[in-house]
Amino acid sequence: MGTKKEMLGVNAIKIVLNIMFVIFCTNICFGQTKYFMLDSATKNYTINHYKLSTSGLYKVNETIELFNVVFNIHPGDTSKAGSKKEENLALFSVLPDLKGKETWKEVLLDTLQTSILPFGKIRRLFEYNSMSNFVEKYGDTTKYLNDYKIIVKKGDKFFIPNICLLQFYAIRNRPEIFANPFGTINSELNPISILEFEKSFKKSYPKKNIPII
């Protein structure tokens, strides 16, 4: 039997090891990247794919690929999304790796099966980020960098991006008199370019960095 001091020391070590084990398990359970397979044939959503050059705005000769996953507000609405006045948008942005790595990486689909999410999970995540469900408690996360990645099929092969940013937006087209909460896209507002916004922002807040991505 050890002394009381020795016993306290052993118990303290056990507590630290338990805490480290919990942290380790948390990182495994919650830190793992999840994947979403883009399906162009599905009726649940519409996919719009765009490629943007970064040279004009960021002075870097790279390309950003945008995958707009547009879906209806109500889950029971089976009509085709993409042309309504009010819809929801999950935006997956595939960003270039400035360290020289390839933008896309080929993968074996079988190795990701346990981490692939159905579309219902993406819709649910949208609700958490857009405050669509008023009985839930919401966090302060507004974007997910590499927490969720898309899977794109090219021919018979599957690819995932090296860097992927996920953001959610509510498309609510209505007159300017109505307020637009954070995360709202309203095409009826007067359009302004990013460069124009940057100029106005620097004039109003000269000591702050422009909040772009």
C-alpha positions in Angstrom: 0.0 0.0 0.0 1.5 3.3 -1.1 1.3 6.6 0.9 -1.6 8.9 0.5 0.6 11.3 -1.6 1.5 8.4 -3.9 -2.1 7.4 -4.3 -3.1 10.9 -5.2 -0.3 11.0 -7.8 -1.5 7.7 -9.3 -5.1 9.0 -9.4 -4.0 12.2 -11.0 -2.2 10.3 -13.7 -5.3 8.2 -14.3 -7.4 11.3 -14.7 -5.0 12.8 -17.2 -4.9 9.6 -19.2 -8.7 9.4 -19.2 -9.0 13.0 -20.4 -6.4 12.3 -23.1 -8.3 9.2 -24.1 -11.6 11.1 -24.4 -9.9 13.8 -26.5 -8.4 11.2 -28.7 -11.8 9.5 -29.2 -13.5 12.8 -29.8 -11.0 13.6 -32.6 -11.6 10.3 -34.2 -15.4 10.4 -33.9 -16.0 14.1 -34.7 -12.8 15.1 -36.6 -13.2 12.7 -39.4 -13.9 14.2 -42.8 -17.4 13.3 -44.2 -18.1 13.0 -47.9 -21.1 13.7 -50.1 -21.5 12.0 -53.5 -22.7 14.4 -56.2 -25.4 12.8 -58.2 -26.5 14.6 -61.4 -29.4 12.2 -61.9 -31.1 12.7 -58.6 -34.4 14.6 -58.2 -33.5 15.8 -54.7 -31.3 18.7 -55.9 -29.9 20.5 -59.0 -26.1 20.9 -59.5 -24.5 24.0 -61.1 -20.8 23.8 -61.7 -18.7 27.0 -62.3 -15.0 27.7 -62.7 -13.6 31.1 -61.5 -10.2 32.6 -62.1 -8.4 34.1 -59.1 -6.0 36.3 -61.1 -8.3 39.4 -61.3 -9.1 39.6 -57.6 -6.2 37.8 -55.8 -3.4 38.2 -58.4 -2.8 34.5 -58.3 -3.2 32.4 -61.5 -5.3 29.7 -60.0 -8.9 28.3 -60.4 -11.7 28.0 -57.9 -14.4 25.4 -58.7 -17.9 26.0 -57.4 -20.5 23.3 -57.0 -23.9 24.8 -56.3 -26.3 22.2 -54.8 -29.7 23.8 -55.0 -32.7 22.1 -53.4 -36.3 22.9 -52.5 -37.2 24.5 -49.2 -39.8 21.8 -48.3 -38.5 18.2 -48.3 -41.8 17.0 -49.7 -41.5 19.2 -52.8 -40.5 16.9 -55.6 -40.5 19.5 -58.4 -37.2 20.4 -60.0 -35.1 22.9 -58.0 -33.1 25.7 -59.6 -35.6 28.2 -60.9 -37.9 29.1 -58.0 -38.0 32.4 -56.1 -37.1 30.7 -52.8 -34.7 27.8 -52.6 -31.8 26.5 -50.5 -28.2 26.3 -51.5 -25.3 24.2 -50.3 -22.1 25.7 -51.8 -19.0 23.4 -52.1 -16.0 25.5 -53.1 -13.0 23.5 -54.3 -10.0 25.7 -53.6 -6.5 25.6 -55.1 -3.6 24.3 -53.0 -1.0 27.1 -53.0 1.6 24.7 -51.7 1.7 22.9 -55.0 -0.5 19.9 -54.4 -3.0 18.7 -57.0 -6.5 20.1 -56.6 -8.1 16.7 -57.0 -7.1 13.3 -55.8 -8.4 10.0 -57.1 -9.8 7.6 -54.5 -11.3 4.2 -54.3 -15.0 4.6 -53.4 -14.9 1.5 -51.1 -12.4 3.2 -48.8 -14.9 6.0 -48.1 -18.2 4.1 -47.8 -18.5 4.5 -44.0 -17.9 8.3 -44.3 -20.4 9.1 -47.1 -23.4 11.1 -46.1 -26.9 10.8 -47.7 -28.5 14.0 -49.0 -30.8 14.1 -45.9 -27.8 14.8 -43.7 -26.8 17.8 -45.9 -30.3 19.2 -45.7 -30.2 18.8 -41.9 -26.9 20.5 -41.7 -28.4 23.4 -43.7 -31.1 23.7 -41.1 -28.5 24.0 -38.3 -26.7 26.8 -40.2 -29.7 28.8 -41.4 -31.7 28.7 -38.2 -34.5 27.0 -40.0 -35.4 24.9 -37.0 -36.3 27.3 -34.2 -36.3 24.7 -31.4 -32.6 23.9 -31.8 -29.6 25.4 -30.2 -27.2 26.9 -32.8 -23.4 27.3 -32.7 -21.2 29.9 -34.3 -19.9 27.9 -37.2 -20.8 29.5 -40.6 -18.4 27.6 -42.8 -16.7 24.2 -42.9 -13.2 23.8 -44.3 -12.4 20.2 -45.1 -15.0 18.9 -42.7 -17.1 17.9 -45.6 -15.9 17.1 -49.1 -17.6 16.2 -52.3 -17.0 13.1 -54.4 -17.1 13.6 -58.1 -17.3 10.8 -60.7 -15.3 11.4 -63.9 -15.7 8.5 -66.3 -15.2 5.3 -64.2 -13.1 7.0 -61.6 -13.9 8.9 -58.4 -12.2 12.1 -57.2 -12.2 14.2 -54.0 -10.8 17.7 -53.6 -7.7 18.4 -51.6 -9.3 21.6 -50.1 -13.0 22.0 -49.9 -15.1 24.7 -48.3 -18.8 24.2 -47.5 -21.2 27.1 -46.9 -25.0 27.3 -46.8 -27.2 30.0 -48.2 -31.0 30.7 -48.3 -32.1 32.0 -51.6 -34.9 34.5 -50.8 -35.6 36.8 -53.7 -37.8 39.8 -52.5 -37.8 43.6 -52.5 -35.1 45.5 -50.7 -37.6 46.7 -48.0 -37.4 43.3 -46.4 -34.5 42.5 -44.1 -32.0 39.9 -45.3 -30.5 37.8 -42.4 -27.0 36.5 -42.5 -26.6 33.8 -45.2 -29.3 35.1 -47.5 -28.9 35.5 -51.2 -31.4 38.1 -52.6 -31.0 38.6 -56.4 -33.5 41.5 -56.2 -31.0 43.7 -54.4 -28.8 46.1 -56.4 -25.7 44.1 -57.4 -22.2 45.1 -56.4 -18.9 43.5 -57.4 -16.4 42.2 -54.8 -13.9 44.9 -55.8 -16.6 47.6 -55.2 -17.4 46.1 -51.9 -13.7 46.0 -50.9 -13.4 49.7 -51.8 -16.4 50.7 -49.7 -15.3 48.4 -46.8 -11.8 49.9 -46.6 -13.3 53.4 -46.6 -15.6 52.5 -43.7 -13.3 50.3 -41.7 -9.7 51.2 -42.7 -8.1 49.2 -39.8 -10.0 45.9 -40.5 -9.4 43.2 -43.0 -12.0 42.6 -45.6 -14.0 39.4 -44.6 -13.8 37.5 -47.8 -13.9 33.7 -47.2 
